[in-house]
Amino acid sequence: MVDYTTPIKTAFELQRKTIEQSQRAMENGLEFQREMASATIDTLDVQETSQRQAVEFLQQNLHQTLDAVEGMPGAVGMTDGIRTTVDEQYQELLEAHAEAFDTVEDELHDGIDTYDEMTEEYLETLNEQLDMLLEAHEEFEGQSIEATEQVSEQVEDLQEQVEDVQAQIQDVSEQAADAIEA
């Protein structure tokens, strides 16, 4: 008896593995996106520090310029008001800068939290649907194998009948040949 079900079983197994690998690939893709968002937040600290240092560097340069102006004859005390104003403005700028980064970081964290919740719900729904698909797939596989086995049995029965008919035809041919010779 020839086993016609092996290729069918193999095809169904390959289909299931493909579905499962696709599911894992999607989960990995979503995890990668989440990690990229977290990495973006992590780089904010570096960006904030770099920008703050640049602002502080500019403030120091301005102080050095004011120091140079004060070193000129007759300029003593002329820069005190300017220095105070510059320091106040730079302090306000640095505070606004820190607040802006805090706001951006908070918004990104909120966005990531929302993304994580939506992704989790999406994956739960996807997993449920894939479970139902795989169950239906296995049921269809069973029905296909059963149908193939039935057809296989019918083909074997038909083949036996054909062989019987051929044997009968052979017998009748031999009897006819014997009758013609006699």
TILOVO-275737 format. One line per 10 residues: their letters; for each residue x, y, z of C-alpha. Coordinates in steps of 0.1 Angstrom, whole numbers. Layout:
N
a	X Y Z; ...
//
This chain:
182
mvdyttpikt	0 0 0; 14 34 -11; 13 62 16; -1 92 -2; -5 112 30; 32 119 37; 35 148 12; 2 162 26; 15 160 62; 47 176 52
afelqrktie	30 205 34; 7 211 64; 36 210 88; 55 235 66; 25 258 65; 22 257 103; 59 264 107; 57 294 83; 27 308 103; 46 304 136
qsqramengl	78 320 122; 58 349 108; 42 354 142; 77 354 159; 90 378 132; 61 402 139; 67 400 176; 104 406 171; 96 436 148; 74 451 174
efqremasat	100 445 202; 126 462 179; 104 492 175; 99 494 213; 137 492 219; 143 519 193; 119 542 211; 137 535 244; 170 542 228; 157 575 216
idtldvqets	148 584 252; 182 573 263; 199 596 238; 179 626 250; 201 628 281; 232 630 259; 216 656 237; 204 677 266; 238 676 282; 256 686 250
qrqaveflqq	232 714 243; 234 727 279; 272 726 277; 271 746 244; 249 772 260; 272 774 291; 302 777 267; 286 806 250; 279 822 284; 315 818 294
nlhqtldave	327 833 261; 304 863 267; 318 866 302; 354 866 288; 343 893 263; 329 914 291; 361 907 312; 381 920 282; 359 951 279; 363 958 317
gmpgavgmtd	401 956 312; 399 986 289; 407 1020 305; 376 1037 318; 353 1007 314; 354 995 350; 319 989 363; 302 995 329; 296 958 323; 281 949 357
girttvdeqy	246 955 346; 252 937 313; 267 908 331; 238 905 355; 213 907 326; 232 881 306; 234 857 335; 197 861 342; 188 855 305; 212 825 303
qelleahaea	197 811 335; 162 814 320; 174 798 288; 189 769 307; 157 764 328; 135 765 297; 159 741 280; 157 717 309; 119 720 310; 117 714 273
fdtvedelhd	137 682 275; 117 671 305; 85 676 286; 98 658 255; 110 629 277; 77 627 295; 58 627 262; 80 600 248; 76 579 279; 38 583 276
gidtydemte	39 575 240; 60 543 246; 36 533 274; 6 538 250; 25 519 223; 33 491 247; -3 488 257; -16 488 221; 11 464 211; 3 440 239
eyletlneql	-34 441 230; -26 436 193; -4 406 200; -30 391 223; -56 394 196; -32 382 169; -22 352 191; -58 343 196; -65 345 159; -34 325 151
dmlleaheef	-44 298 176; -78 295 160; -62 294 125; -38 267 136; -66 247 151; -86 250 119; -55 242 99; -49 210 119; -86 200 115; -83 206 78
egqsieateq	-52 186 77; -69 157 94; -98 159 70; -74 160 40; -55 130 52; -87 111 59; -100 120 24; -66 110 8; -66 77 27; -102 70 15
vseqvedlqe	-93 79 -21; -61 57 -17; -82 28 -6; -107 33 -34; -78 34 -59; -63 2 -45; -98 -14 -47; -102 -2 -82; -67 -14 -91; -76 -49 -77
qvedvqaqiq	-108 -49 -97; -89 -39 -129; -64 -67 -122; -92 -92 -117; -109 -80 -149; -75 -83 -167; -71 -118 -154; -106 -127 -165; -99 -113 -199; -67 -132 -201
dvseqaadai	-85 -164 -191; -112 -158 -217; -86 -150 -243; -67 -182 -235; -100 -202 -236; -109 -186 -269; -74 -194 -283; -77 -230 -271; -111 -233 -287; -99 -219 -320
ea	-69 -243 -320; -91 -273 -312
//
